[in-house]
Amino acid sequence: MLKQWKPAGWAMAAIAATATFALAVPSAMAQRDPAYEAARSGGQIGEQPDGYLGFVSSPTPAVRDMVNDINIKRKAAYTSGAPAGSTVAQFAFITGCNLIAKTRPGEKYKGPDGQWLTRDAGAPVRDPNCP
Amino acid sequence: MTRYRNGMLRLTLGRWAAVMIGAAALGGCVQIATPDKPIEINLNINIRQEIALKLDGDAKKLIEQNGDIF
């Protein structure tokens, strides 16, 4: 009887481990769409100080639709995530500071003067109000 | 030992007096030159920085939790 229980225990542990892994995977998989990633690294689109994506050059219809869709989702995230005592624009701006800081070398971002810049190995040029 | 200590005390008092005279002279200069409202401006900057830092933590979480749109 005892020997029959042991495999069952192993099976339960395996199921539990699989379930934990399956739960962990979706959040880790919430990553950029390949088309979005390509438009970023290709310099067609870039991060703006206001927390939204912008077009560096005139976009293809597909890129335009994709960016508009992402910006709508960002706006929704800023609206639902803005803490009490702050505005959506303030929260979007501070998030934009972080997003520009997180750009990778070669990606585009808009500087405080409104010019598109290419991120290099150094720190990006950000608005003086960024924390 | 006692004499030495007295000597030290006199020296210290002498220095203290010199520092006080210097401080008094400096104090007079600073009071004349100080403008009216520097403290209020500093307070405003501190409050803004506080809000920005609070939002900064929330922004980092938002980016982490929404990896597909950021």
N, CA and C atoms of all chains as a GROMACS GRO file, in nm:
protein
  603
    1MET      N    1   0.083  -0.121   0.000
    1MET     CA    2   0.000   0.000   0.000
    1MET      C    3   0.086   0.126   0.000
    2LEU      N    4   0.189   0.119   0.085
    2LEU     CA    5   0.276   0.236   0.095
    2LEU      C    6   0.347   0.263  -0.037
    3LYS      N    7   0.387   0.151  -0.105
    3LYS     CA    8   0.458   0.167  -0.233
    3LYS      C    9   0.367   0.227  -0.340
    4GLN      N   10   0.238   0.196  -0.330
    4GLN     CA   11   0.144   0.251  -0.428
    4GLN      C   12   0.123   0.401  -0.406
    5TRP      N   13   0.135   0.444  -0.283
    5TRP     CA   14   0.114   0.586  -0.252
    5TRP      C   15   0.228   0.674  -0.303
    6LYS      N   16   0.349   0.617  -0.298
    6LYS     CA   17   0.465   0.701  -0.333
    6LYS      C   18   0.459   0.757  -0.476
    7PRO      N   19   0.429   0.672  -0.576
    7PRO     CA   20   0.419   0.727  -0.711
    7PRO      C   21   0.310   0.833  -0.721
    8ALA      N   22   0.201   0.812  -0.646
    8ALA     CA   23   0.092   0.909  -0.649
    8ALA      C   24   0.142   1.045  -0.598
    9GLY      N   25   0.222   1.040  -0.492
    9GLY     CA   26   0.280   1.164  -0.438
    9GLY      C   27   0.367   1.232  -0.540
   10TRP      N   28   0.446   1.152  -0.609
   10TRP     CA   29   0.533   1.207  -0.716
   10TRP      C   30   0.448   1.273  -0.825
   11ALA      N   31   0.341   1.204  -0.861
   11ALA     CA   32   0.256   1.256  -0.968
   11ALA      C   33   0.194   1.389  -0.927
   12MET      N   34   0.150   1.393  -0.801
   12MET     CA   35   0.087   1.516  -0.753
   12MET      C   36   0.188   1.632  -0.757
   13ALA      N   37   0.310   1.601  -0.715
   13ALA     CA   38   0.414   1.705  -0.715
   13ALA      C   39   0.441   1.753  -0.857
   14ALA      N   40   0.441   1.658  -0.950
   14ALA     CA   41   0.467   1.693  -1.089
   14ALA      C   42   0.355   1.782  -1.144
   15ILE      N   43   0.230   1.743  -1.109
   15ILE     CA   44   0.115   1.823  -1.156
   15ILE      C   45   0.122   1.964  -1.096
   16ALA      N   46   0.156   1.970  -0.967
   16ALA     CA   47   0.165   2.100  -0.899
   16ALA      C   48   0.273   2.186  -0.964
   17ALA      N   49   0.385   2.123  -0.994
   17ALA     CA   50   0.496   2.197  -1.056
   17ALA      C   51   0.457   2.247  -1.194
   18THR      N   52   0.387   2.162  -1.271
   18THR     CA   53   0.343   2.201  -1.405
   18THR      C   54   0.244   2.316  -1.397
   19ALA      N   55   0.152   2.307  -1.299
   19ALA     CA   56   0.051   2.411  -1.284
   19ALA      C   57   0.117   2.544  -1.249
   20THR      N   58   0.216   2.540  -1.161
   20THR     CA   59   0.287   2.662  -1.122
   20THR      C   60   0.357   2.723  -1.242
   21PHE      N   61   0.420   2.635  -1.321
   21PHE     CA   62   0.493   2.682  -1.438
   21PHE      C   63   0.397   2.744  -1.539
   22ALA      N   64   0.283   2.675  -1.559
   22ALA     CA   65   0.184   2.722  -1.655
   22ALA      C   66   0.130   2.859  -1.613
   23LEU      N   67   0.116   2.880  -1.481
   23LEU     CA   68   0.067   3.009  -1.432
   23LEU      C   69   0.172   3.118  -1.451
   24ALA      N   70   0.298   3.079  -1.434
   24ALA     CA   71   0.406   3.178  -1.442
   24ALA      C   72   0.431   3.221  -1.586
   25VAL      N   73   0.409   3.130  -1.680
   25VAL     CA   74   0.444   3.156  -1.819
   25VAL      C   75   0.366   3.272  -1.884
   26PRO      N   76   0.231   3.280  -1.867
   26PRO     CA   77   0.160   3.387  -1.938
   26PRO      C   78   0.212   3.527  -1.908
   27SER      N   79   0.247   3.556  -1.778
   27SER     CA   80   0.295   3.690  -1.747
   27SER      C   81   0.431   3.715  -1.813
   28ALA      N   82   0.514   3.610  -1.816
   28ALA     CA   83   0.645   3.624  -1.878
   28ALA      C   84   0.631   3.638  -2.030
   29MET      N   85   0.520   3.582  -2.084
   29MET     CA   86   0.502   3.584  -2.229
   29MET      C   87   0.436   3.714  -2.277
   30ALA      N   88   0.391   3.798  -2.182
   30ALA     CA   89   0.330   3.926  -2.221
   30ALA      C   90   0.440   4.020  -2.268
   31GLN      N   91   0.495   3.986  -2.384
   31GLN     CA   92   0.606   4.066  -2.437
   31GLN      C   93   0.565   4.129  -2.569
   32ARG      N   94   0.655   4.210  -2.623
   32ARG     CA   95   0.625   4.284  -2.745
   32ARG      C   96   0.598   4.192  -2.863
   33ASP      N   97   0.502   4.233  -2.942
   33ASP     CA   98   0.475   4.167  -3.068
   33ASP      C   99   0.598   4.184  -3.159
   34PRO      N  100   0.636   4.082  -3.236
   34PRO     CA  101   0.754   4.094  -3.323
   34PRO      C  102   0.750   4.215  -3.418
   35ALA      N  103   0.629   4.247  -3.468
   35ALA     CA  104   0.616   4.362  -3.559
   35ALA      C  105   0.646   4.492  -3.484
   36TYR      N  106   0.599   4.501  -3.361
   36TYR     CA  107   0.625   4.618  -3.277
   36TYR      C  108   0.775   4.629  -3.249
   37GLU      N  109   0.834   4.516  -3.211
   37GLU     CA  110   0.978   4.514  -3.182
   37GLU      C  111   1.058   4.558  -3.305
   38ALA      N  112   1.016   4.509  -3.422
   38ALA     CA  113   1.088   4.541  -3.547
   38ALA      C  114   1.078   4.690  -3.579
   39ALA      N  115   0.958   4.749  -3.560
   39ALA     CA  116   0.939   4.892  -3.588
   39ALA      C  117   1.021   4.979  -3.494
   40ARG      N  118   1.036   4.932  -3.371
   40ARG     CA  119   1.118   5.005  -3.273
   40ARG      C  120   1.266   4.999  -3.311
   41SER      N  121   1.315   4.876  -3.328
   41SER     CA  122   1.459   4.862  -3.354
   41SER      C  123   1.495   4.917  -3.492
   42GLY      N  124   1.396   4.920  -3.583
   42GLY     CA  125   1.420   4.975  -3.716
   42GLY      C  126   1.416   5.127  -3.721
   43GLY      N  127   1.379   5.189  -3.609
   43GLY     CA  128   1.379   5.335  -3.601
   43GLY      C  129   1.260   5.401  -3.669
   44GLN      N  130   1.155   5.324  -3.703
   44GLN     CA  131   1.036   5.383  -3.765
   44GLN      C  132   0.951   5.455  -3.660
   45ILE      N  133   0.952   5.401  -3.538
   45ILE     CA  134   0.875   5.461  -3.430
   45ILE      C  135   0.966   5.481  -3.309
   46GLY      N  136   0.923   5.568  -3.218
   46GLY     CA  137   1.005   5.593  -3.102
   46GLY      C  138   0.923   5.636  -2.982
   47GLU      N  139   0.990   5.644  -2.868
   47GLU     CA  140   0.924   5.685  -2.743
   47GLU      C  141   0.924   5.837  -2.731
   48GLN      N  142   0.810   5.891  -2.690
   48GLN     CA  143   0.797   6.036  -2.670
   48GLN      C  144   0.797   6.068  -2.521
   49PRO      N  145   0.834   6.192  -2.485
   49PRO     CA  146   0.835   6.228  -2.342
   49PRO      C  147   0.696   6.223  -2.277
   50ASP      N  148   0.589   6.224  -2.359
   50ASP     CA  149   0.455   6.224  -2.300
   50ASP      C  150   0.405   6.085  -2.264
   51GLY      N  151   0.488   5.982  -2.286
   51GLY     CA  152   0.450   5.845  -2.248
   51GLY      C  153   0.383   5.767  -2.360
   52TYR      N  154   0.382   5.824  -2.481
   52TYR     CA  155   0.321   5.754  -2.594
   52TYR      C  156   0.424   5.734  -2.705
   53LEU      N  157   0.388   5.645  -2.800
   53LEU     CA  158   0.476   5.619  -2.913
   53LEU      C  159   0.450   5.723  -3.022
   54GLY      N  160   0.552   5.756  -3.096
   54GLY     CA  161   0.538   5.849  -3.207
   54GLY      C  162   0.604   5.795  -3.333
   55PHE      N  163   0.568   5.855  -3.446
   55PHE     CA  164   0.624   5.812  -3.574
   55PHE      C  165   0.745   5.898  -3.608
   56VAL      N  166   0.857   5.834  -3.631
   56VAL     CA  167   0.979   5.906  -3.668
   56VAL      C  168   0.972   5.943  -3.816
   57SER      N  169   0.922   5.848  -3.899
   57SER     CA  170   0.901   5.873  -4.042
   57SER      C  171   0.755   5.836  -4.071
   58SER      N  172   0.705   5.879  -4.187
   58SER     CA  173   0.564   5.850  -4.217
   58SER      C  174   0.543   5.699  -4.224
   59PRO      N  175   0.449   5.647  -4.147
   59PRO     CA  176   0.438   5.502  -4.129
   59PRO      C  177   0.359   5.432  -4.240
   60THR      N  178   0.383   5.304  -4.253
   60THR     CA  179   0.297   5.221  -4.337
   60THR      C  180   0.163   5.207  -4.265
   61PRO      N  181   0.055   5.178  -4.339
   61PRO     CA  182  -0.075   5.163  -4.271
   61PRO      C  183  -0.070   5.062  -4.157
   62ALA      N  184   0.005   4.954  -4.175
   62ALA     CA  185   0.011   4.850  -4.072
   62ALA      C  186   0.078   4.903  -3.945
   63VAL      N  187   0.190   4.975  -3.964
   63VAL     CA  188   0.261   5.031  -3.848
   63VAL      C  189   0.175   5.136  -3.780
   64ARG      N  190   0.108   5.218  -3.862
   64ARG     CA  191   0.022   5.324  -3.806
   64ARG      C  192  -0.089   5.264  -3.719
   65ASP      N  193  -0.155   5.161  -3.771
   65ASP     CA  194  -0.263   5.098  -3.696
   65ASP      C  195  -0.210   5.034  -3.567
   66MET      N  196  -0.094   4.970  -3.577
   66MET     CA  197  -0.037   4.903  -3.461
   66MET      C  198  -0.003   5.004  -3.351
   67VAL      N  199   0.060   5.115  -3.391
   67VAL     CA  200   0.099   5.217  -3.292
   67VAL      C  201  -0.024   5.284  -3.231
   68ASN      N  202  -0.125   5.313  -3.315
   68ASN     CA  203  -0.247   5.373  -3.261
   68ASN      C  204  -0.312   5.279  -3.159
   69ASP      N  205  -0.312   5.151  -3.190
   69ASP     CA  206  -0.370   5.052  -3.100
   69ASP      C  207  -0.292   5.047  -2.968
   70ILE      N  208  -0.159   5.047  -2.976
   70ILE     CA  209  -0.076   5.044  -2.854
   70ILE      C  210  -0.099   5.171  -2.772
   71ASN      N  211  -0.106   5.285  -2.840
   71ASN     CA  212  -0.125   5.411  -2.767
   71ASN      C  213  -0.261   5.416  -2.697
   72ILE      N  214  -0.363   5.357  -2.760
   72ILE     CA  215  -0.495   5.351  -2.695
   72ILE      C  216  -0.486   5.264  -2.570
   73LYS      N  217  -0.415   5.153  -2.581
   73LYS     CA  218  -0.398   5.063  -2.465
   73LYS      C  219  -0.314   5.132  -2.356
   74ARG      N  220  -0.214   5.208  -2.399
   74ARG     CA  221  -0.133   5.281  -2.299
   74ARG      C  222  -0.219   5.383  -2.226
   75LYS      N  223  -0.300   5.456  -2.304
   75LYS     CA  224  -0.387   5.557  -2.242
   75LYS      C  225  -0.479   5.491  -2.138
   76ALA      N  226  -0.532   5.374  -2.173
   76ALA     CA  227  -0.619   5.302  -2.079
   76ALA      C  228  -0.541   5.262  -1.954
   77ALA      N  229  -0.417   5.218  -1.973
   77ALA     CA  230  -0.334   5.176  -1.859
   77ALA      C  231  -0.300   5.296  -1.770
   78TYR      N  232  -0.270   5.410  -1.833
   78TYR     CA  233  -0.240   5.531  -1.754
   78TYR      C  234  -0.364   5.577  -1.678
   79THR      N  235  -0.480   5.568  -1.746
   79THR     CA  236  -0.604   5.615  -1.684
   79THR      C  237  -0.640   5.530  -1.563
   80SER      N  238  -0.630   5.398  -1.578
   80SER     CA  239  -0.667   5.312  -1.466
   80SER      C  240  -0.556   5.305  -1.361
   81GLY      N  241  -0.433   5.335  -1.400
   81GLY     CA  242  -0.321   5.321  -1.306
   81GLY      C  243  -0.279   5.448  -1.235
   82ALA      N  244  -0.328   5.564  -1.280
   82ALA     CA  245  -0.285   5.691  -1.219
   82ALA      C  246  -0.327   5.694  -1.072
   83PRO      N  247  -0.231   5.711  -0.980
   83PRO     CA  248  -0.266   5.711  -0.838
   83PRO      C  249  -0.346   5.835  -0.800
   84ALA      N  250  -0.419   5.824  -0.690
   84ALA     CA  251  -0.498   5.937  -0.642
   84ALA      C  252  -0.407   6.058  -0.619
   85GLY      N  253  -0.451   6.174  -0.659
   85GLY     CA  254  -0.372   6.296  -0.640
   85GLY      C  255  -0.285   6.330  -0.759
   86SER      N  256  -0.289   6.246  -0.862
   86SER     CA  257  -0.212   6.277  -0.982
   86SER      C  258  -0.303   6.266  -1.104
   87THR      N  259  -0.265   6.335  -1.211
   87THR     CA  260  -0.345   6.330  -1.333
   87THR      C  261  -0.293   6.220  -1.425
   88VAL      N  262  -0.375   6.183  -1.523
   88VAL     CA  263  -0.335   6.082  -1.622
   88VAL      C  264  -0.210   6.130  -1.697
   89ALA      N  265  -0.208   6.260  -1.731
   89ALA     CA  266  -0.095   6.316  -1.806
   89ALA      C  267   0.034   6.311  -1.724
   90GLN      N  268   0.023   6.339  -1.593
   90GLN     CA  269   0.142   6.333  -1.506
   90GLN      C  270   0.196   6.190  -1.500
   91PHE      N  271   0.105   6.094  -1.480
   91PHE     CA  272   0.146   5.954  -1.472
   91PHE      C  273   0.206   5.908  -1.604
   92ALA      N  274   0.144   5.951  -1.715
   92ALA     CA  275   0.196   5.915  -1.848
   92ALA      C  276   0.335   5.976  -1.868
   93PHE      N  277   0.353   6.099  -1.823
   93PHE     CA  278   0.483   6.166  -1.839
   93PHE      C  279   0.593   6.093  -1.761
   94ILE      N  280   0.564   6.058  -1.635
   94ILE     CA  281   0.665   5.989  -1.553
   94ILE      C  282   0.695   5.851  -1.612
   95THR      N  283   0.591   5.785  -1.664
   95THR     CA  284   0.614   5.656  -1.730
   95THR      C  285   0.701   5.676  -1.854
   96GLY      N  286   0.674   5.786  -1.928
   96GLY     CA  287   0.755   5.820  -2.045
   96GLY      C  288   0.902   5.839  -2.010
   97CYS      N  289   0.928   5.903  -1.895
   97CYS     CA  290   1.066   5.920  -1.847
   97CYS      C  291   1.133   5.783  -1.836
   98ASN      N  292   1.059   5.688  -1.777
   98ASN     CA  293   1.113   5.552  -1.758
   98ASN      C  294   1.132   5.481  -1.892
   99LEU      N  295   1.034   5.499  -1.982
   99LEU     CA  296   1.040   5.430  -2.111
   99LEU      C  297   1.157   5.481  -2.195
  100ILE      N  298   1.184   5.612  -2.188
  100ILE     CA  299   1.298   5.667  -2.260
  100ILE      C  300   1.428   5.615  -2.198
  101ALA      N  301   1.429   5.608  -2.066
  101ALA     CA  302   1.549   5.555  -1.998
  101ALA      C  303   1.575   5.410  -2.037
  102LYS      N  304   1.465   5.335  -2.066
  102LYS     CA  305   1.477   5.193  -2.099
  102LYS      C  306   1.503   5.166  -2.246
  103THR      N  307   1.503   5.270  -2.331
  103THR     CA  308   1.528   5.243  -2.474
  103THR      C  309   1.666   5.180  -2.491
  104ARG      N  310   1.674   5.096  -2.593
  104ARG     CA  311   1.802   5.028  -2.619
  104ARG      C  312   1.879   5.104  -2.726
  105PRO      N  313   2.011   5.092  -2.725
  105PRO     CA  314   2.092   5.160  -2.827
  105PRO      C  315   2.040   5.131  -2.968
  106GLY      N  316   2.023   5.236  -3.047
  106GLY     CA  317   1.971   5.222  -3.183
  106GLY      C  318   1.824   5.261  -3.193
  107GLU      N  319   1.751   5.253  -3.082
  107GLU     CA  320   1.609   5.291  -3.082
  107GLU      C  321   1.596   5.443  -3.078
  108LYS      N  322   1.480   5.490  -3.125
  108LYS     CA  323   1.456   5.635  -3.132
  108LYS      C  324   1.376   5.682  -3.010
  109TYR      N  325   1.404   5.805  -2.969
  109TYR     CA  326   1.324   5.871  -2.865
  109TYR      C  327   1.323   6.020  -2.892
  110LYS      N  328   1.219   6.085  -2.846
  110LYS     CA  329   1.206   6.229  -2.869
  110LYS      C  330   1.265   6.304  -2.749
  111GLY      N  331   1.357   6.395  -2.777
  111GLY     CA  332   1.420   6.473  -2.671
  111GLY      C  333   1.327   6.582  -2.621
  112PRO      N  334   1.365   6.653  -2.515
  112PRO     CA  335   1.281   6.758  -2.457
  112PRO      C  336   1.251   6.871  -2.557
  113ASP      N  337   1.338   6.889  -2.658
  113ASP     CA  338   1.316   6.995  -2.757
  113ASP      C  339   1.230   6.950  -2.874
  114GLY      N  340   1.181   6.825  -2.872
  114GLY     CA  341   1.092   6.776  -2.977
  114GLY      C  342   1.164   6.710  -3.094
  115GLN      N  343   1.296   6.703  -3.088
  115GLN     CA  344   1.372   6.639  -3.196
  115GLN      C  345   1.385   6.489  -3.169
  116TRP      N  346   1.377   6.411  -3.276
  116TRP     CA  347   1.400   6.268  -3.262
  116TRP      C  348   1.549   6.241  -3.247
  117LEU      N  349   1.584   6.162  -3.147
  117LEU     CA  350   1.724   6.128  -3.122
  117LEU      C  351   1.738   5.977  -3.125
  118THR      N  352   1.859   5.931  -3.151
  118THR     CA  353   1.888   5.788  -3.149
  118THR      C  354   1.961   5.755  -3.021
  119ARG      N  355   1.909   5.658  -2.949
  119ARG     CA  356   1.973   5.619  -2.824
  119ARG      C  357   2.109   5.557  -2.852
  120ASP      N  358   2.208   5.603  -2.778
  120ASP     CA  359   2.342   5.543  -2.788
  120ASP      C  360   2.375   5.476  -2.654
  121ALA      N  361   2.503   5.446  -2.635
  121ALA     CA  362   2.542   5.374  -2.513
  121ALA      C  363   2.526   5.461  -2.388
  122GLY      N  364   2.526   5.593  -2.406
  122GLY     CA  365   2.516   5.683  -2.291
  122GLY      C  366   2.372   5.702  -2.244
  123ALA      N  367   2.356   5.788  -2.144
  123ALA     CA  368   2.222   5.816  -2.092
  123ALA      C  369   2.145   5.902  -2.192
  124PRO      N  370   2.011   5.881  -2.205
  124PRO     CA  371   1.932   5.961  -2.300
  124PRO      C  372   1.911   6.104  -2.248
  125VAL      N  373   1.881   6.195  -2.341
  125VAL     CA  374   1.850   6.334  -2.303
  125VAL      C  375   1.703   6.338  -2.263
  126ARG      N  376   1.676   6.364  -2.135
  126ARG     CA  377   1.538   6.362  -2.088
  126ARG      C  378   1.497   6.497  -2.033
  127ASP      N  379   1.366   6.512  -2.016
  127ASP     CA  380   1.311   6.634  -1.958
  127ASP      C  381   1.369   6.654  -1.818
  128PRO      N  382   1.402   6.781  -1.782
  128PRO     CA  383   1.459   6.804  -1.647
  128PRO      C  384   1.364   6.767  -1.534
  129ASN      N  385   1.234   6.754  -1.566
  129ASN     CA  386   1.138   6.716  -1.460
  129ASN      C  387   1.134   6.567  -1.434
  130CYS      N  388   1.207   6.488  -1.512
  130CYS     CA  389   1.209   6.344  -1.490
  130CYS      C  390   1.277   6.313  -1.356
  131PRO      N  391   1.223   6.216  -1.280
  131PRO     CA  392   1.284   6.185  -1.150
  131PRO      C  393   1.417   6.111  -1.166
  132MET      N  394   5.024   7.077   3.508
  132MET     CA  395   4.905   7.037   3.434
  132MET      C  396   4.798   7.146   3.438
  133THR      N  397   4.782   7.202   3.562
  133THR     CA  398   4.676   7.303   3.578
  133THR      C  399   4.708   7.428   3.496
  134ARG      N  400   4.836   7.466   3.503
  134ARG     CA  401   4.877   7.585   3.427
  134ARG      C  402   4.855   7.564   3.278
  135TYR      N  403   4.897   7.445   3.235
  135TYR     CA  404   4.881   7.412   3.092
  135TYR      C  405   4.735   7.422   3.051
  136ARG      N  406   4.647   7.366   3.140
  136ARG     CA  407   4.504   7.369   3.107
  136ARG      C  408   4.453   7.512   3.100
  137ASN      N  409   4.503   7.596   3.196
  137ASN     CA  410   4.461   7.736   3.192
  137ASN      C  411   4.503   7.802   3.061
  138GLY      N  412   4.627   7.768   3.024
  138GLY     CA  413   4.678   7.824   2.900
  138GLY      C  414   4.589   7.786   2.782
  139MET      N  415   4.549   7.658   2.778
  139MET     CA  416   4.462   7.608   2.672
  139MET      C  417   4.328   7.682   2.673
  140LEU      N  418   4.279   7.704   2.798
  140LEU     CA  419   4.148   7.768   2.812
  140LEU      C  420   4.153   7.911   2.757
  141ARG      N  421   4.263   7.979   2.791
  141ARG     CA  422   4.278   8.117   2.742
  141ARG      C  423   4.284   8.120   2.589
  142LEU      N  424   4.363   8.026   2.538
  142LEU     CA  425   4.378   8.019   2.393
  142LEU      C  426   4.241   7.995   2.328
  143THR      N  427   4.165   7.899   2.387
  143THR     CA  428   4.033   7.864   2.334
  143THR      C  429   3.940   7.985   2.341
  144LEU      N  430   3.945   8.054   2.456
  144LEU     CA  431   3.858   8.171   2.472
  144LEU      C  432   3.894   8.278   2.369
  145GLY      N  433   4.025   8.293   2.348
  145GLY     CA  434   4.070   8.392   2.250
  145GLY      C  435   4.018   8.360   2.112
  146ARG      N  436   4.026   8.232   2.077
  146ARG     CA  437   3.977   8.189   1.944
  146ARG      C  438   3.827   8.210   1.932
  147TRP      N  439   3.759   8.174   2.043
  147TRP     CA  440   3.612   8.185   2.045
  147TRP      C  441   3.570   8.330   2.022
  148ALA      N  442   3.643   8.420   2.091
  148ALA     CA  443   3.611   8.563   2.078
  148ALA      C  444   3.633   8.607   1.932
  149ALA      N  445   3.743   8.559   1.873
  149ALA     CA  446   3.773   8.597   1.735
  149ALA      C  447   3.665   8.545   1.641
  150VAL      N  448   3.623   8.420   1.665
  150VAL     CA  449   3.519   8.359   1.580
  150VAL      C  450   3.389   8.437   1.595
  151MET      N  451   3.355   8.474   1.718
  151MET     CA  452   3.230   8.546   1.743
  151MET      C  453   3.229   8.680   1.670
  152ILE      N  454   3.345   8.750   1.676
  152ILE     CA  455   3.354   8.880   1.608
  152ILE      C  456   3.338   8.861   1.458
  153GLY      N  457   3.404   8.758   1.408
  153GLY     CA  458   3.395   8.727   1.265
  153GLY      C  459   3.253   8.692   1.225
  154ALA      N  460   3.187   8.610   1.308
  154ALA     CA  461   3.050   8.566   1.278
  154ALA      C  462   2.956   8.684   1.283
  155ALA      N  463   2.978   8.772   1.379
  155ALA     CA  464   2.891   8.890   1.392
  155ALA      C  465   2.904   8.976   1.266
  156ALA      N  466   3.029   8.993   1.221
  156ALA     CA  467   3.052   9.074   1.102
  156ALA      C  468   2.986   9.009   0.981
  157LEU      N  469   3.002   8.876   0.967
  157LEU     CA  470   2.943   8.802   0.854
  157LEU      C  471   2.791   8.807   0.862
  158GLY      N  472   2.740   8.788   0.983
  158GLY     CA  473   2.593   8.788   1.004
  158GLY      C  474   2.534   8.919   0.954
  159GLY      N  475   2.600   9.026   0.982
  159GLY     CA  476   2.552   9.157   0.936
  159GLY      C  477   2.545   9.162   0.785
  160CYS      N  478   2.647   9.111   0.719
  160CYS     CA  479   2.650   9.112   0.573
  160CYS      C  480   2.537   9.030   0.514
  161VAL      N  481   2.518   8.905   0.567
  161VAL     CA  482   2.418   8.814   0.512
  161VAL      C  483   2.278   8.872   0.527
  162GLN      N  484   2.251   8.930   0.642
  162GLN     CA  485   2.117   8.985   0.667
  162GLN      C  486   2.083   9.094   0.566
  163ILE      N  487   2.181   9.172   0.530
  163ILE     CA  488   2.156   9.282   0.436
  163ILE      C  489   2.126   9.224   0.297
  164ALA      N  490   2.200   9.117   0.261
  164ALA     CA  491   2.190   9.066   0.125
  164ALA      C  492   2.074   8.967   0.104
  165THR      N  493   2.013   8.910   0.212
  165THR     CA  494   1.912   8.805   0.197
  165THR      C  495   1.785   8.856   0.131
  166PRO      N  496   1.740   8.791   0.021
  166PRO     CA  497   1.612   8.832  -0.040
  166PRO      C  498   1.492   8.780   0.040
  167ASP      N  499   1.371   8.818  -0.002
  167ASP     CA  500   1.252   8.792   0.079
  167ASP      C  501   1.199   8.648   0.074
  168LYS      N  502   1.188   8.585  -0.047
  168LYS     CA  503   1.112   8.460  -0.055
  168LYS      C  504   1.186   8.338  -0.111
  169PRO      N  505   1.307   8.308  -0.064
  169PRO     CA  506   1.371   8.188  -0.119
  169PRO      C  507   1.314   8.059  -0.063
  170ILE      N  508   1.262   8.063   0.059
  170ILE     CA  509   1.216   7.940   0.126
  170ILE      C  510   1.092   7.883   0.056
  171GLU      N  511   1.000   7.969   0.016
  171GLU     CA  512   0.877   7.923  -0.049
  171GLU      C  513   0.907   7.848  -0.179
  172ILE      N  514   1.001   7.900  -0.257
  172ILE     CA  515   1.038   7.838  -0.384
  172ILE      C  516   1.092   7.697  -0.360
  173ASN      N  517   1.178   7.683  -0.260
  173ASN     CA  518   1.234   7.551  -0.227
  173ASN      C  519   1.126   7.451  -0.190
  174LEU      N  520   1.026   7.494  -0.115
  174LEU     CA  521   0.917   7.405  -0.074
  174LEU      C  522   0.842   7.352  -0.194
  175ASN      N  523   0.815   7.441  -0.291
  175ASN     CA  524   0.742   7.398  -0.411
  175ASN      C  525   0.818   7.289  -0.486
  176ILE      N  526   0.949   7.305  -0.498
  176ILE     CA  527   1.030   7.206  -0.569
  176ILE      C  528   1.026   7.072  -0.497
  177ASN      N  529   1.035   7.076  -0.362
  177ASN     CA  530   1.032   6.951  -0.285
  177ASN      C  531   0.902   6.875  -0.306
  178ILE      N  532   0.790   6.947  -0.307
  178ILE     CA  533   0.661   6.880  -0.324
  178ILE      C  534   0.652   6.815  -0.461
  179ARG      N  535   0.696   6.887  -0.563
  179ARG     CA  536   0.692   6.830  -0.699
  179ARG      C  537   0.777   6.704  -0.709
  180GLN      N  538   0.895   6.709  -0.649
  180GLN     CA  539   0.984   6.592  -0.653
  180GLN      C  540   0.921   6.474  -0.581
  181GLU      N  541   0.851   6.503  -0.472
  181GLU     CA  542   0.786   6.397  -0.395
  181GLU      C  543   0.681   6.325  -0.480
  182ILE      N  544   0.598   6.404  -0.551
  182ILE     CA  545   0.495   6.346  -0.638
  182ILE      C  546   0.562   6.264  -0.749
  183ALA      N  547   0.667   6.322  -0.808
  183ALA     CA  548   0.736   6.254  -0.919
  183ALA      C  549   0.794   6.121  -0.873
  184LEU      N  550   0.850   6.118  -0.754
  184LEU     CA  551   0.910   5.994  -0.703
  184LEU      C  552   0.803   5.889  -0.674
  185LYS      N  553   0.688   5.936  -0.622
  185LYS     CA  554   0.578   5.844  -0.593
  185LYS      C  555   0.528   5.781  -0.723
  186LEU      N  556   0.509   5.866  -0.824
  186LEU     CA  557   0.460   5.818  -0.954
  186LEU      C  558   0.564   5.727  -1.020
  187ASP      N  559   0.690   5.752  -0.994
  187ASP     CA  560   0.798   5.676  -1.057
  187ASP      C  561   0.788   5.528  -1.024
  188GLY      N  562   0.761   5.497  -0.898
  188GLY     CA  563   0.746   5.357  -0.856
  188GLY      C  564   0.629   5.291  -0.926
  189ASP      N  565   0.515   5.363  -0.932
  189ASP     CA  566   0.396   5.310  -0.999
  189ASP      C  567   0.422   5.290  -1.147
  190ALA      N  568   0.496   5.382  -1.208
  190ALA     CA  569   0.526   5.373  -1.352
  190ALA      C  570   0.609   5.248  -1.382
  191LYS      N  571   0.708   5.221  -1.297
  191LYS     CA  572   0.793   5.103  -1.317
  191LYS      C  573   0.711   4.975  -1.308
  192LYS      N  574   0.616   4.970  -1.214
  192LYS     CA  575   0.529   4.852  -1.200
  192LYS      C  576   0.441   4.836  -1.323
  193LEU      N  577   0.386   4.948  -1.370
  193LEU     CA  578   0.297   4.946  -1.487
  193LEU      C  579   0.370   4.889  -1.608
  194ILE      N  580   0.495   4.932  -1.627
  194ILE     CA  581   0.575   4.885  -1.742
  194ILE      C  582   0.601   4.735  -1.730
  195GLU      N  583   0.635   4.692  -1.607
  195GLU     CA  584   0.663   4.548  -1.585
  195GLU      C  585   0.540   4.462  -1.614
  196GLN      N  586   0.424   4.512  -1.569
  196GLN     CA  587   0.302   4.432  -1.579
  196GLN      C  588   0.239   4.436  -1.718
  197ASN      N  589   0.282   4.528  -1.802
  197ASN     CA  590   0.224   4.540  -1.937
  197ASN      C  591   0.334   4.538  -2.043
  198GLY      N  592   0.413   4.432  -2.040
  198GLY     CA  593   0.528   4.420  -2.130
  198GLY      C  594   0.493   4.424  -2.278
  199ASP      N  595   0.365   4.397  -2.312
  199ASP     CA  596   0.328   4.394  -2.454
  199ASP      C  597   0.307   4.532  -2.513
  200ILE      N  598   0.272   4.632  -2.431
  200ILE     CA  599   0.242   4.765  -2.487
  200ILE      C  600   0.351   4.868  -2.457
  201PHE      N  601   0.454   4.828  -2.380
  201PHE     CA  602   0.561   4.925  -2.349
  201PHE      C  603   0.695   4.885  -2.410
   0.00000   0.00000   0.00000
